[in-house]
Amino acid sequence: MGKHASQRTLVEMRHSYDFATVSRFMAADLPPTVRHEMVEFVQHELLIEKWMRGQPMLDVAAANFRWS
C-alpha cells in the first residue's frame, strides 16, 4: 500500500520492481496461488510485445503519465 498524491488515502501500488524482488528472494516462501497471481499480473498488465511496463496502466500514477 502507498499513499495517494493527496497523502490522505492509502491505495494499492503494484510495480515491476515488486515482482522482480519478491520472485527472486521470496518465491519459495509463497503459496502456489500467490505465485500464480503474480505471474498473471505481469503477463496481463505489464508485458506488451517486447516491452515490460513498470506499472500497469490501471494504476492511477501510470494512467496519468504522459510522454513529453
C-alpha positions in Angstrom: 0.0 0.0 0.0 1.1 3.5 -0.7 -0.2 7.0 -0.2 -2.1 8.7 -2.9 -1.0 12.2 -4.0 -3.3 13.7 -1.5 -1.3 11.9 1.2 -4.6 11.0 2.9 -5.7 7.9 1.1 -3.9 4.6 1.0 -4.1 2.9 -2.4 -2.7 -0.3 -3.7 0.5 0.2 -5.6 1.9 -2.6 -7.9 5.2 -2.3 -9.7 7.5 -4.5 -11.8 10.2 -4.0 -9.1 8.0 -5.6 -6.5 7.5 -8.6 -8.8 11.2 -8.9 -9.5 12.2 -8.6 -5.9 9.6 -10.9 -4.4 10.0 -13.5 -7.2 13.8 -13.5 -6.7 14.0 -13.6 -3.0 10.7 -14.9 -1.6 9.2 -17.3 -4.3 9.9 -20.4 -2.2 8.0 -18.8 0.8 4.8 -18.0 -1.2 1.9 -20.4 -1.7 1.4 -21.6 -5.3 -1.8 -19.5 -5.6 0.1 -16.3 -4.8 2.9 -17.1 -7.3 0.3 -17.8 -9.9 -1.4 -14.5 -9.3 1.9 -12.6 -9.5 2.7 -14.2 -12.9 -0.8 -13.5 -14.2 -0.4 -9.8 -13.1 2.8 -9.5 -15.1 1.5 -11.3 -18.2 -1.8 -9.5 -18.4 -0.9 -6.0 -17.1 2.8 -5.4 -17.6 4.0 -7.3 -20.7 3.4 -5.8 -24.1 5.0 -7.4 -27.1 8.8 -6.9 -26.4 8.4 -4.4 -23.5 7.5 -4.5 -19.8 5.8 -1.6 -18.2 6.9 -0.5 -14.7 3.3 -0.1 -13.6 0.0 -1.3 -15.0 -2.0 1.2 -17.0 -4.8 0.7 -14.5 -2.6 2.2 -11.8 -3.6 5.8 -11.1 0.0 7.1 -11.3 0.7 5.3 -14.6 -2.6 6.3 -16.2 -1.8 9.9 -15.5 1.6 9.7 -17.1 2.1 11.4 -20.4 5.2 11.3 -22.6 6.5 14.8 -23.3 
